[in-house]
Amino acid sequence: MKAIFISDAHLKRATDERYGQLVNFFNDIRDGKVKPLIDSVGSGGKVTPVTDLYIVGDLFDFWFCNKNRIYPEFILIINKLIELQKSGIRIHLSEGNHDFFLKEYFHDVLGMEVFEEWADIKLEGLRALIAHGDTTDKTNFKYRLFRKILRSRLFYHFQRFIPARIRWILASVSSVASKEMTIENGDALVEKMLTFAVDKFQKDYDAVIVGHCHIPVLRHYTVAGKKKTFAALGDWIDHYSFLYYENKNFYLSYYR
């Protein structure tokens, strides 16, 4: 198994630099050209095909689409995901604090795996906990209430009856509100996520992988004689960072 993890592209317009960079990155994944930092383990820099792509939240700056009407700017990147899927790469998406209600389209129509909350997965015997990470801060009560309302089934059914163009305007407004409610020093947020991860390490998780904080971090710990890994994935706004997994090892790298 060879997997790539990314998060927080916050795609809006196909003309944005980060959008173009991500399209190029997906093309490289499809063509087997991604060169992660694995030379140090004796690979000699050889390219190896990726089997799984995990997008850990906020691929889009907003969603609020349905399976019959997709926001036009998102069609290019969705087609790239479909290309990857057709090439044999399994696609997994976690919902973020900006893009949710993904399951109706990405799972039900495209057959991709969607995690609405935390995902408990196996990576060749390693137990990993994966999610966007916006709920690791238990003290942000205002945001947690806002999140609960937006993700409620009542709101889900309500927004389906709103015309698409109005729905996308409302989605953009909710994106701004979510940003304002979760603004926090990135380093402070990383420390809260680390505290959360250490607690999970005590509960037999080997790795905790999150997004949301926009800061790329990879740290290893030893708990009860076992290696544990914490990874914050950074973003595709400033860092263009990604995590690569192979043979029970994780490598943090950057795409430029």
C-alpha positions as CSV (number, residue, x, y, z in Angstrom):
1,M,0.0,0.0,0.0
2,K,1.3,3.4,-1.0
3,A,-0.9,6.4,0.1
4,I,-0.9,10.1,-0.2
5,F,-2.7,12.4,2.2
6,I,-3.6,16.1,1.6
7,S,-6.0,18.7,3.1
8,D,-7.1,22.3,2.9
9,A,-6.9,23.3,-0.7
10,H,-10.0,25.5,-0.2
11,L,-10.6,25.5,-4.0
12,K,-12.8,28.3,-5.4
13,R,-11.8,29.3,-8.9
14,A,-10.0,27.2,-11.5
15,T,-7.8,30.2,-12.2
16,D,-6.3,30.2,-8.7
17,E,-2.7,29.1,-8.4
18,R,-3.4,26.5,-5.8
19,Y,-6.1,25.0,-8.1
20,G,-3.7,24.7,-11.0
21,Q,-1.0,23.2,-8.7
22,L,-3.4,20.6,-7.4
23,V,-4.5,19.6,-10.9
24,N,-0.8,19.2,-11.8
25,F,-0.3,17.1,-8.7
26,F,-3.2,14.8,-9.5
27,N,-1.8,14.4,-13.0
28,D,1.5,13.4,-11.5
29,I,-0.2,10.9,-9.2
30,R,-2.1,9.4,-12.1
31,D,1.0,9.1,-14.2
32,G,3.1,7.7,-11.4
33,K,5.4,10.7,-11.3
34,V,5.0,11.8,-7.7
35,K,8.5,11.6,-6.1
36,P,8.1,11.6,-2.3
37,L,11.0,11.9,0.1
38,I,11.8,8.2,0.2
39,D,15.4,8.2,-1.0
40,S,16.6,7.9,2.5
41,V,15.2,4.4,2.9
42,G,17.1,3.1,-0.1
43,S,14.5,3.5,-2.9
44,G,17.0,5.3,-5.1
45,G,14.2,7.8,-6.0
46,K,12.3,5.2,-8.0
47,V,8.7,6.1,-8.7
48,T,6.2,3.7,-7.2
49,P,2.4,3.8,-8.1
50,V,0.1,5.2,-5.5
51,T,-2.8,3.0,-4.4
52,D,-4.8,5.4,-2.2
53,L,-5.4,9.1,-2.1
54,Y,-6.9,10.6,1.2
55,I,-8.3,14.1,1.0
56,V,-8.7,15.1,4.6
57,G,-11.2,17.9,4.5
58,D,-11.7,21.4,2.9
59,L,-10.8,20.4,-0.6
60,F,-13.4,23.0,-1.5
61,D,-13.9,26.3,0.2
62,F,-17.6,25.5,0.1
63,W,-19.8,22.8,-1.3
64,F,-23.6,23.0,-1.0
65,C,-24.0,21.2,-4.3
66,N,-26.2,18.3,-5.2
67,K,-25.7,15.4,-7.6
68,N,-27.6,17.1,-10.4
69,R,-26.0,20.6,-10.1
70,I,-22.3,21.0,-9.4
71,Y,-20.7,24.4,-8.9
72,P,-19.0,24.9,-12.4
73,E,-15.6,25.8,-11.0
74,F,-15.3,22.4,-9.3
75,I,-15.9,20.3,-12.4
76,L,-12.2,20.2,-13.5
77,I,-10.9,18.9,-10.2
78,I,-13.7,16.4,-9.9
79,N,-12.9,15.1,-13.3
80,K,-9.3,14.7,-12.2
81,L,-10.4,12.6,-9.2
82,I,-12.5,10.5,-11.5
83,E,-9.4,10.0,-13.7
84,L,-7.4,8.8,-10.7
85,Q,-10.2,6.5,-9.7
86,K,-10.4,5.0,-13.2
87,S,-6.6,4.4,-13.1
88,G,-7.1,2.2,-10.1
89,I,-6.4,4.6,-7.2
90,R,-8.9,4.4,-4.4
91,I,-10.2,7.9,-3.4
92,H,-11.2,8.7,0.2
93,L,-12.6,12.0,1.3
94,S,-13.1,13.4,4.8
95,E,-15.6,16.2,5.2
96,G,-14.1,19.5,6.5
97,N,-15.5,22.6,8.2
98,H,-16.0,24.1,4.7
99,D,-17.1,21.2,2.6
100,F,-19.8,18.8,3.9
101,F,-22.8,16.9,2.5
102,L,-20.3,15.3,0.2
103,K,-21.6,11.8,0.5
104,E,-24.7,12.2,-1.8
105,Y,-22.4,12.9,-4.8
106,F,-18.9,11.5,-4.1
107,H,-20.1,8.3,-2.6
108,D,-23.6,7.7,-4.1
109,V,-22.7,8.8,-7.6
110,L,-19.0,8.4,-8.0
111,G,-18.4,5.5,-5.6
112,M,-15.7,7.2,-3.6
113,E,-15.4,6.7,0.2
114,V,-16.5,9.6,2.3
115,F,-15.9,10.1,6.0
116,E,-18.4,12.4,7.6
117,E,-16.5,12.4,10.9
118,W,-13.4,10.5,12.1
119,A,-12.2,7.5,10.2
120,D,-10.7,4.5,11.9
121,I,-8.6,2.8,9.2
122,K,-5.9,0.1,8.8
123,L,-2.6,0.9,7.0
124,E,-1.0,-2.5,6.6
125,G,-1.6,-3.4,10.2
126,L,-1.2,0.2,11.6
127,R,-4.3,1.6,13.2
128,A,-4.8,5.2,12.1
129,L,-7.4,7.8,13.0
130,I,-8.0,10.3,10.2
131,A,-10.2,13.4,10.0
132,H,-10.2,17.1,9.3
133,G,-9.6,17.9,12.9
134,D,-11.9,20.9,13.4
135,T,-13.5,19.2,16.4
136,T,-10.3,18.5,18.3
137,D,-10.7,21.9,20.1
138,K,-13.5,21.1,22.6
139,T,-13.4,24.7,24.0
140,N,-14.8,26.4,20.9
141,F,-18.4,26.1,21.8
142,K,-19.7,28.7,19.4
143,Y,-18.2,27.0,16.4
144,R,-19.3,23.5,17.6
145,L,-22.9,24.8,17.8
146,F,-22.6,26.5,14.3
147,R,-21.2,23.2,13.0
148,K,-24.0,21.2,14.5
149,I,-26.7,23.4,12.9
150,L,-25.1,23.4,9.4
151,R,-24.7,19.6,9.4
152,S,-28.1,18.8,10.8
153,R,-30.5,16.8,8.7
154,L,-33.0,19.6,8.9
155,F,-30.6,22.1,7.3
156,Y,-29.5,19.4,4.8
157,H,-33.1,19.0,3.5
158,F,-33.8,22.8,3.7
159,Q,-30.9,23.8,1.5
160,R,-31.9,21.3,-1.2
161,F,-34.9,23.4,-2.1
162,I,-32.9,26.6,-2.5
163,P,-32.0,27.5,-6.2
164,A,-28.4,26.6,-7.0
165,R,-27.0,30.1,-7.5
166,I,-28.5,31.3,-4.2
167,R,-27.3,28.2,-2.4
168,W,-23.7,28.9,-3.6
169,I,-23.9,32.4,-2.3
170,L,-25.1,31.2,1.0
171,A,-22.4,28.6,1.0
172,S,-19.8,31.3,0.5
173,V,-21.2,33.3,3.4
174,S,-21.1,30.2,5.6
175,S,-17.5,29.6,4.6
176,V,-16.6,33.1,5.8
177,A,-18.4,32.5,9.1
178,S,-16.7,29.2,9.6
179,K,-13.3,30.9,9.1
180,E,-14.1,33.6,11.6
181,M,-15.2,31.1,14.2
182,T,-12.1,28.9,13.9
183,I,-9.5,31.6,13.5
184,E,-6.7,30.7,15.9
185,N,-2.9,30.8,16.0
186,G,-1.9,27.8,14.0
187,D,0.8,26.7,16.5
188,A,-1.7,26.9,19.4
189,L,-4.1,24.7,17.4
190,V,-1.4,22.2,16.6
191,E,-0.7,21.8,20.3
192,K,-4.3,21.1,21.0
193,M,-4.3,18.6,18.2
194,L,-1.2,17.0,19.7
195,T,-2.9,16.7,23.1
196,F,-5.8,15.0,21.3
197,A,-3.4,12.6,19.4
198,V,-1.5,11.6,22.5
199,D,-4.7,10.6,24.2
200,K,-5.5,8.4,21.1
201,F,-2.1,6.9,21.3
202,Q,-3.0,5.6,24.7
203,K,-6.0,3.9,23.1
204,D,-4.0,1.8,20.7
205,Y,-3.9,4.1,17.7
206,D,-0.6,4.1,15.9
207,A,-1.2,7.3,13.9
208,V,-3.4,10.4,14.0
209,I,-3.6,12.4,10.8
210,V,-5.4,15.7,10.7
211,G,-5.8,18.8,8.6
212,H,-7.5,22.1,9.5
213,C,-4.5,23.9,11.1
214,H,-2.8,24.7,7.8
215,I,0.6,24.0,9.3
216,P,2.6,20.9,8.1
217,V,3.8,18.8,11.0
218,L,5.2,15.3,11.3
219,R,6.2,14.0,14.8
220,H,7.0,10.6,16.1
221,Y,6.6,9.3,19.6
222,T,7.2,6.1,21.5
223,V,4.4,4.9,23.7
224,A,4.7,1.7,25.6
225,G,7.5,0.7,23.4
226,K,5.6,1.3,20.1
227,K,6.2,4.0,17.5
228,K,3.4,6.5,17.2
229,T,3.0,9.2,14.5
230,F,1.2,12.5,14.5
231,A,0.7,14.3,11.2
232,A,-0.9,17.7,10.4
233,L,-1.1,18.0,6.7
234,G,-0.6,21.7,6.1
235,D,-2.4,23.2,3.1
236,W,-2.4,23.9,-0.6
237,I,-2.5,27.6,-0.1
238,D,0.9,28.4,1.2
239,H,2.7,25.1,1.7
240,Y,1.5,22.7,-1.0
241,S,2.3,19.9,1.4
242,F,1.4,16.2,1.4
243,L,2.0,13.1,3.5
244,Y,3.3,10.0,1.8
245,Y,2.9,6.5,3.4
246,E,4.7,3.3,2.5
247,N,5.8,0.2,4.4
248,K,4.5,1.5,7.7
249,N,6.5,4.8,7.4
250,F,5.3,8.3,6.9
251,Y,7.1,11.1,5.0
252,L,6.1,14.8,4.8
253,S,6.9,16.5,1.5
254,Y,6.1,19.5,-0.6
255,Y,5.0,20.0,-4.2
256,R,6.5,22.8,-6.2
